[in-house]
Amino acid sequence: MSLKKAYLIVILVLLIDQISKIYIKTHFMERESVDVFSWFRINFIENEGMAWGAKIPTWLGGKLTLTLFRILAVGGIGWWLWDSVRKHHSKYLIVSIALILAGAFGNIIDSVFYGVMFDHSQGQVATLFSDKPYGTLFHGKVVDMLYFPIITNAHWPSWFPVIGGQEFSFFNAIFNIADAAISVGVGILIVFNKKAFAKQ
């Protein structure tokens, strides 16, 4: 696969990711939810950028540390993509790296720029290019909106050890297109491992 095609994948994923995020930011208030199907909702939340809303402690540099680490990681992934194309590695590997790169870059855009591009979304719909932004450069929040509550309000069988009778739901994660691209890219590497890393 050529580098041009790999970059095309990155650009397409980035466009879809950013268009969807900007639309949600400028049409929804935070925590606003819309049912699309019984198993799929648009549920707008924002987080500091780590999985499940986790934060880096302030003594480790907080949000800025996470953003800078991500920028370094994207540089490394970008080099990996270039090197894999140069060495004519398999399409499985190149596509998966391109998806991971696009996803990581998509969330970096939120982290770096959204704090100075939008005002806040609590109790109001955010304004793009607001004169009163909610944050500063490198301190933006990542926009998530895709929610697939496939199983809700279910209970473990009473005979099940330790958690028997307790309520559970399946797939509580709320994510975005960038997260999905990273997950698909990693999934390709896992499922098609032998083809992805086949010797040339």
C-alpha positions, 0 to 999 in steps of 0.5 A: 500500500502506498503512503498516499493511500495510508494518509488518505485513510488518516485524513478521512477518519480525522474529517469524520471525527472532527465534523462529528465532534464540532457538530455535537459541541455546537448542537448539544449541551453536556450530558444531553442524550438522544435515543437513535435506537434502543441500543444506540444513543448520542450521549454528549460528555467531555473528559480530560482525555484518558480512558473512562475519564481518568486523570493524571495527578497534578503532581505529574503535570496533569492534563499538559503531561497527557497532551505532550505524551500523546503528541510524542506518541503520534510522532512515533506512530507516524514514523512507524507508518512511514517506515512500514510503507517504505519496507512494503509491509502488509496492508493489514499492518499499514491500515491498522497503523493508519487507523491508530494514527488518525484516532490518536491525532483526532483526540490530540486536536481536542486536547490542544485546541478545543479549550481555546475554540469553544466556550463551555457546554454546561447548561448551554450549547457551546459556541465555536470560536467564542471570545470566552473560551473555557480553557487554554491551549493544550488544556482542552477536553475530549468530546465523546458521544457514541453510546451503545447500551446493548444490555441495561438493567439486567441482573446476574443470576442469583446462583452466580458467586459473589455478584449474584443478583447484582444489576449489570449493564453491558458496554457502558463506554461512551466514545468517539470516532477517534476512539473507534478508529484506535480500537479497530486498528488494534483489533486488526493487529490482534485478529490478523496478527500473523498476516499483519506481521508476516515476514516480507 
